[in-house]
């Protein structure tokens, strides 16, 4: 009974040491008699008990690694407290087992030294503006060395950049001064634009008023010219009609009668005015002489009208 129990225990030990089940996204490195033998992939595998041994177990998942915070010095001799996180993945379990005694520590230390090197090439202001460039350069530097460790560095991210308090206060003062400067510039630009708008409006208003005055003068001059032309045309038409009437039979006698009537009417108005002193000629023949003089003037006017008609319409006078 005791022998059977011993044999059962030995059998269980043999089964446990011979049968291995590897989980998904894992790789186990097997050594046979202290020498690398094989890499077990996910699934069921069989080993030789007491001869084969699972020496290393690696996870093939992406692993986040918190890089300890450290002090870096920039190109302009400013200290920065930098904290970051590194993402890597085991791609070669064999190299990860034998390429480095501890690839996690190696990657961490290399990340810190690479970060100090990259930060040292930049000035303080650039470190805040070029985080993506810093991350890319750190990944490139680590990835080249990590190939021998069977590790692939996927990315590096800076979590925090903390300058000293004095530098932080100076940066805050600089930002405040810059914002005040922009505010003053914006206010001055607003006042400048306001003055420009006012001057432009006054200039356009003055131009509009001068154009209106100019057009009013032009319209007035055109109206006066049209009135003069209309009066001249009416006068010329009246002269033509008088000349035509004088040339008609009995026209001259009608003119004489009209002149006599006007003379008598004028004498009558003078006599009716009590404030006017009327001197009557002793010889009434002088009145007839006055009428004769008026007729001679009418005759002269007729000749002048005829000449005017002749010069304006020679064919009509010829008819």
C-alpha positions as CSV (number, residue, x, y, z in Angstrom):
1,X,0.0,0.0,0.0
2,X,2.8,2.3,0.9
3,X,4.7,1.4,-2.3
4,X,1.5,2.1,-4.4
5,X,1.2,5.5,-2.7
6,X,4.8,6.3,-3.4
7,X,4.4,5.3,-7.0
8,X,1.2,7.4,-7.3
9,X,3.0,10.5,-6.0
10,X,5.9,9.9,-8.4
11,X,3.5,9.6,-11.3
12,X,1.7,12.8,-10.4
13,X,5.1,14.6,-10.2
14,X,6.1,13.2,-13.5
15,X,2.8,14.3,-15.1
16,X,3.0,17.8,-13.6
17,X,6.6,18.3,-14.8
18,X,5.9,16.8,-18.2
19,X,2.7,18.5,-19.2
20,X,2.7,22.3,-19.6
21,X,-0.2,24.5,-20.7
22,X,1.0,27.9,-22.0
23,X,-1.6,30.8,-21.8
24,X,-2.4,33.0,-24.7
25,X,0.0,35.8,-25.4
26,X,2.7,34.1,-23.4
27,X,6.0,32.4,-24.3
28,X,8.0,30.1,-22.1
29,X,11.7,29.4,-22.6
30,X,12.7,25.7,-21.9
31,X,16.2,24.7,-20.9
32,X,17.4,21.1,-21.2
33,X,20.2,20.3,-18.8
34,X,20.9,24.0,-18.4
35,X,21.0,24.8,-22.1
36,X,18.4,26.5,-24.2
37,X,16.1,23.9,-25.8
38,X,12.9,25.4,-27.1
39,X,10.3,28.2,-26.7
40,X,6.8,27.0,-25.8
41,X,3.9,28.7,-27.6
42,X,0.4,29.0,-26.3
43,X,-1.3,25.7,-25.9
44,X,-0.4,22.2,-24.5
45,X,3.2,21.1,-24.5
46,X,5.2,18.1,-23.2
47,X,8.5,18.1,-21.4
48,X,10.9,15.5,-20.2
49,X,10.7,15.4,-16.5
50,X,13.8,16.3,-14.5
51,X,15.6,17.0,-17.8
52,X,13.7,19.9,-19.2
53,X,12.9,23.0,-17.2
54,X,10.9,26.1,-17.8
55,X,13.5,28.7,-17.2
56,X,11.7,32.0,-18.3
57,X,8.2,33.0,-18.7
58,X,7.5,36.1,-20.9
59,X,4.3,38.0,-21.6
60,X,3.9,39.1,-25.2
61,X,1.4,41.8,-24.4
62,X,2.2,45.5,-24.6
63,X,3.6,46.5,-21.2
64,X,3.4,50.1,-19.8
65,X,6.5,50.9,-17.7
66,X,6.5,54.0,-15.5
67,X,9.9,55.7,-15.8
68,X,10.9,57.3,-12.5
69,X,11.0,61.0,-12.4
70,X,14.3,62.6,-12.9
71,X,16.0,66.1,-13.2
72,X,17.1,67.1,-16.7
73,X,19.2,70.2,-17.6
74,X,18.2,72.1,-20.8
75,X,20.5,73.8,-23.2
76,X,20.1,77.1,-21.4
77,X,21.1,75.5,-18.0
78,X,17.6,75.2,-16.6
79,X,16.6,72.3,-14.5
80,X,13.4,70.4,-15.3
81,X,11.7,67.6,-13.4
82,X,10.6,65.1,-16.1
83,X,8.2,62.3,-15.5
84,X,7.3,59.8,-18.3
85,X,5.9,56.4,-19.2
86,X,7.3,53.9,-21.7
87,X,5.3,51.3,-23.7
88,X,7.2,48.2,-24.9
89,X,6.6,44.6,-26.0
90,X,8.6,41.4,-25.9
91,X,9.1,40.3,-29.5
92,X,11.9,37.7,-29.1
93,X,11.5,35.5,-25.9
94,X,15.0,34.0,-26.4
95,X,16.8,37.3,-26.5
96,X,14.7,38.6,-23.7
97,X,15.9,35.7,-21.7
98,X,19.6,35.7,-22.5
99,X,20.2,39.1,-24.0
100,X,20.0,41.0,-20.7
101,X,19.9,39.9,-17.1
102,X,16.9,42.2,-16.6
103,X,15.5,43.9,-19.7
104,X,13.0,45.9,-17.7
105,X,15.7,47.6,-15.7
106,X,17.8,48.0,-18.9
107,X,15.0,49.7,-20.8
108,X,14.2,52.0,-17.8
109,X,17.8,53.2,-17.4
110,X,18.2,53.7,-21.2
111,X,14.9,55.7,-21.3
112,X,16.2,58.0,-18.5
113,X,19.7,58.5,-20.1
114,X,18.1,59.1,-23.6
115,X,15.7,61.6,-22.2
116,X,18.4,63.6,-20.5
117,X,20.4,63.6,-23.8
118,X,17.4,64.9,-25.8
119,X,16.4,67.5,-23.2
120,X,20.0,68.8,-23.1
121,X,19.9,69.7,-26.7
122,X,16.8,71.9,-26.4
123,X,16.1,75.3,-24.7
124,X,13.5,75.6,-22.0
125,X,10.8,77.0,-24.3
126,X,11.3,74.4,-26.9
127,X,10.8,71.5,-24.4
128,X,7.2,72.6,-23.9
129,X,6.6,73.1,-27.6
130,X,8.3,70.0,-29.0
131,X,7.0,67.1,-26.8
132,X,6.2,65.0,-29.8
133,X,9.8,65.4,-31.1
134,X,11.2,64.5,-27.7
135,X,9.1,61.4,-27.5
136,X,10.1,60.3,-31.0
137,X,13.8,60.8,-30.3
138,X,13.6,58.8,-27.1
139,X,11.8,55.9,-28.7
140,X,14.4,55.9,-31.5
141,X,17.3,55.8,-29.2
142,X,15.9,53.1,-27.0
143,X,14.6,50.9,-29.8
144,X,18.0,50.6,-31.4
145,X,19.6,49.2,-28.3
146,X,16.6,47.1,-27.2
147,X,16.7,45.0,-30.3
148,X,19.5,42.9,-28.7
149,X,17.2,42.4,-25.7
150,X,14.3,41.0,-27.7
151,X,12.2,44.0,-26.8
152,X,10.3,46.4,-29.1
153,X,9.8,50.0,-27.8
154,X,6.4,51.2,-29.1
155,X,6.2,54.7,-27.7
156,X,7.3,57.1,-25.0
157,X,5.1,59.8,-23.4
158,X,6.2,62.6,-21.2
159,X,3.6,62.9,-18.4
160,X,4.8,66.0,-16.8
161,X,7.5,68.8,-17.2
162,X,8.0,70.8,-14.0
163,X,10.4,73.7,-14.0
164,X,11.7,75.3,-10.7
165,X,9.4,77.7,-8.9
166,X,11.5,80.7,-9.8
167,X,11.3,79.8,-13.5
168,X,7.6,79.1,-13.3
169,X,7.0,82.5,-11.7
170,X,9.1,84.2,-14.4
171,X,7.1,82.4,-17.1
172,X,3.9,83.5,-15.6
173,X,5.1,87.1,-15.5
174,X,6.2,86.8,-19.1
175,X,2.8,85.4,-20.2
176,X,1.0,88.2,-18.3
177,X,3.2,90.9,-19.9
178,X,2.6,89.4,-23.3
179,X,-1.1,89.4,-22.9
180,X,-1.1,93.0,-21.7
181,X,1.0,93.9,-24.7
182,X,-1.5,92.3,-27.0
183,X,-4.3,94.1,-25.3
184,X,-2.6,97.5,-25.7
185,X,-1.9,96.8,-29.3
186,X,-5.5,95.7,-29.9
187,X,-6.8,98.9,-28.2
188,X,-4.4,101.1,-30.2
189,X,-5.4,99.4,-33.4
190,X,-9.1,100.0,-32.5
191,X,-8.5,103.7,-31.9
192,X,-6.5,103.9,-35.2
193,X,-9.3,102.3,-37.1
194,X,-11.8,104.5,-35.5
195,X,-9.9,107.6,-36.5
196,X,-9.6,106.3,-40.1
197,X,-13.3,105.6,-40.3
198,X,-14.2,109.1,-39.0
199,X,-11.8,110.7,-41.4
200,X,-13.1,108.6,-44.3
201,X,-16.7,109.5,-43.4
202,X,-16.0,113.2,-43.2
203,X,-14.1,113.1,-46.5
204,X,-17.0,111.3,-48.3
205,X,-19.5,113.7,-46.7
206,X,-17.5,116.7,-47.9
207,X,-17.2,115.3,-51.4
208,X,-21.0,114.5,-51.4
209,X,-21.8,118.1,-50.3
210,X,-19.5,119.6,-52.9
211,X,-20.9,117.4,-55.6
212,X,-24.4,118.5,-54.6
213,X,-23.4,122.2,-54.7
214,X,-21.7,121.7,-58.0
215,X,-24.8,120.1,-59.5
216,X,-27.0,122.8,-58.1
217,X,-24.9,125.5,-59.7
218,X,-25.0,123.7,-63.0
219,X,-28.7,123.2,-62.8
220,X,-29.2,126.9,-61.9
221,X,-26.9,128.0,-64.8
222,X,-28.7,125.7,-67.2
223,X,-32.1,127.1,-66.0
224,X,-31.0,130.7,-66.5
225,X,-29.6,130.0,-69.9
226,X,-32.8,128.3,-70.9
227,X,-34.8,131.3,-69.6
228,X,-32.7,133.7,-71.6
229,X,-33.0,131.6,-74.7
230,X,-36.8,131.4,-74.2
231,X,-37.1,135.2,-73.7
232,X,-34.9,135.8,-76.8
233,X,-37.0,133.4,-78.9
234,X,-40.2,135.0,-77.7
235,X,-38.9,138.5,-78.5
236,X,-37.7,137.5,-81.9
237,X,-41.1,135.9,-82.6
238,X,-42.9,139.1,-81.5
239,X,-40.7,141.2,-83.7
240,X,-41.4,138.9,-86.7
241,X,-45.1,139.1,-86.1
242,X,-45.0,142.9,-85.8
243,X,-43.0,143.2,-89.0
244,X,-45.4,140.9,-90.8
245,X,-48.4,142.9,-89.5
246,X,-46.8,146.2,-90.7
247,X,-46.4,144.7,-94.2
248,X,-50.0,143.9,-94.5
249,X,-52.4,146.4,-96.2
250,X,-53.4,149.1,-93.7
251,X,-50.7,148.0,-91.3
252,X,-48.9,151.3,-91.3
253,X,-52.1,153.3,-90.7
254,X,-52.9,150.9,-87.8
255,X,-49.5,151.6,-86.3
256,X,-50.0,155.3,-86.6
257,X,-53.4,155.0,-84.9
258,X,-51.9,152.8,-82.2
259,X,-49.1,155.4,-81.6
260,X,-51.6,158.2,-81.5
261,X,-53.8,156.3,-79.0
262,X,-50.7,155.6,-76.8
263,X,-49.8,159.3,-76.9
264,X,-53.3,160.5,-76.0
265,X,-53.5,157.9,-73.3
266,X,-50.1,159.0,-71.9
267,X,-51.3,162.6,-71.8
268,X,-54.5,161.6,-70.1
269,X,-52.6,159.8,-67.3
270,X,-50.4,162.7,-66.8
271,X,-53.4,165.0,-66.5
272,X,-55.2,162.8,-64.1
273,X,-52.2,162.7,-61.7
274,X,-52.6,165.7,-59.3
275,X,-49.0,165.6,-58.3
276,X,-47.7,165.9,-61.8
277,X,-47.3,169.3,-63.5
278,X,-48.5,169.1,-67.1
279,X,-47.1,171.5,-69.7
280,X,-49.2,171.6,-72.9
281,X,-47.6,172.9,-76.0
282,X,-49.0,176.2,-77.3
283,X,-48.9,174.9,-80.8
284,X,-50.8,171.6,-81.2
285,X,-49.0,170.9,-84.4
286,X,-46.1,169.9,-82.2
287,X,-48.2,166.9,-81.1
288,X,-48.5,165.8,-84.7
289,X,-44.8,166.3,-85.1
290,X,-44.3,164.0,-82.1
291,X,-46.5,161.4,-83.7
292,X,-44.6,161.8,-87.0
293,X,-41.3,161.2,-85.1
294,X,-42.8,158.1,-83.5
295,X,-43.9,156.9,-87.0
296,X,-40.4,157.4,-88.3
297,X,-39.1,155.3,-85.4
298,X,-41.6,152.6,-86.2
299,X,-40.5,152.7,-89.9
300,X,-36.9,152.3,-88.8
301,X,-38.0,149.4,-86.6
302,X,-39.8,147.9,-89.5
303,X,-36.7,148.1,-91.7
304,X,-34.6,146.6,-89.0
305,X,-37.1,143.7,-88.6
306,X,-37.1,143.2,-92.3
307,X,-33.3,143.0,-92.4
308,X,-33.4,140.5,-89.5
309,X,-35.9,138.4,-91.3
310,X,-33.9,138.5,-94.4
311,X,-30.8,137.4,-92.7
312,X,-32.6,134.5,-90.9
313,X,-34.8,133.4,-93.8
314,X,-33.8,134.9,-97.2
315,X,-36.1,132.7,-99.2
316,X,-39.2,133.9,-97.3
317,X,-38.5,137.6,-98.0
318,X,-37.9,136.8,-101.7
319,X,-41.3,135.3,-101.8
